[in-house]
């Protein structure tokens, strides 16, 4: 199975053309969202004072699907349209990764699940660009991740708003400018749920008692995958047919499946993985850290291979 693929592009926006760039983002996001394999878009503001360079991150399920977008006439037309208000940048560097892109340095994330009224997706996209521009002006902003629904018309849009500290995030959440934008959104957002994350994997891994810090996120992600993959495969093989036979709505059936996966991951697989791989998450000897890390990765690759081989015929190809 191919690893997910990410396209990272930069755009230097000419002074005074920020509104044009915002409008272009709406067209761009609507166009790329229609391509097979599209997962999410992530637009990061300039990282330094006085900079005009924005970063655009596009996540696709496979490199081949990303290539289709890169070579498409729609993308070429969008780039041609943007040339008058760009003064430089990079059209994009594609890479394969173990998961969706995430901006480094994030410490506090607000997760927002939004259910959009029927037929209002384009209006929501335009509004999302405007609220992203507004929040980017506040101290500590680290970017916004926007993912469209993956389960059809009953799905939710997922937004991750990232700031460097809880205080800076609260500054934006309590801002009158945000309150005004939220009042406007009532016309097209049916409901929203908010959740605060202080780390990428809250509650699943301990912190190092010496440093007070958790392990690298990529290590935790690999352990999550180790336990989650067989859980999901078994649910798809045995639980999904039962739920389908009961005639449950897809939204409810998906919720039940996800609830089971989260429970098993939180209370069974992750505690076991953290216990078994504690030596790898927190190497005791700094001098041997690279060796320990490499040994742990090799063991995990072997375990992933065994899982795939054992579950290969569990579902029809």
Phi, psi and omega in degrees: 000134180288146176284155175303157181235147182232137173248120179249118180236154176236150180220122175266110186271130180297143177305133180089355182253016182299321179294320178295321178295320178298316179295322179296323178302320180299311180297317181299311182295322179294323182289312184291331181295340182275353184273140179303138177088353180294134181250307185194164173236150183219117182246118184251136181284171176306136184274343183236149179299135180086351179278150177239018184264114177264153179242131179245123181243122178245130180251129176237159182291325182219157176300323181297319179292325175295320180298322178301317178295317182299325184265005186283153176292329180297317179293319179300318180294321179294319179294321178296322179293330184276343185306321182297332181249012170255141176242017179154179180138194181226128184295343174136143176240120181270145178210153174267140182223172179276351181188181181297149183294146178219131181293136180289159173084003181287134179240331180226130183230133172258122179262127181235121176256117187243128173259119186265142179296147183307135176077007185249016183298318181294322177296320179295319178301316180296319179294321180298323177295318181293320179288329176295318177297321181293313184288337179292343181276353184268148184302140174084005183294134181237007175122165179230134179249125183236122180236126179287168180299148177245003184238029176086201189293339182269002183280174180245147168282138179248126178238130173247119178254124189242135174226161184284335179220160178296325180296317179292322177297317179297327177300319178285318183299330181262005185290137175303327179298320177293319180301320180293318179294324179291323176298321178295325185288346180298340180287338184226353175257119182284318179201158178217148173233137181241144178214137182260130175245125177271338175221174181290332182225069185297132173082349184269334181229149178279176173256155177291121182296341180276310184267340184077010182247154176278173177289166176304141182302326183292328177292314178299319180299320179294322178291322175301314180298322181300319180272330186282324184301307179295329178298312181294318179299316179293323177295319180296324183282319189250319184279317184302315178298325179294314180296321178295321179293336177281352179074025181288149175298146183304324181296315180291318180297318178296319179299316181297316179297315180295321179299318177296317180298316180296318181296313180296318179295316185290321191251349182236294190290316182292317175303320179293315181296319179296322179293315184287328185248023178301323179298332182272323179294321183229080179303134183286328184249114180300328183293332181254015185301317182296319180294317179296317180299314180296319180296318178296317179298318180298318179296317180295319177301318177297318179293321177298318180298318179296316179301313182298317181296316182294322185263008188302318185259012182292324179241150177294140182292000000 
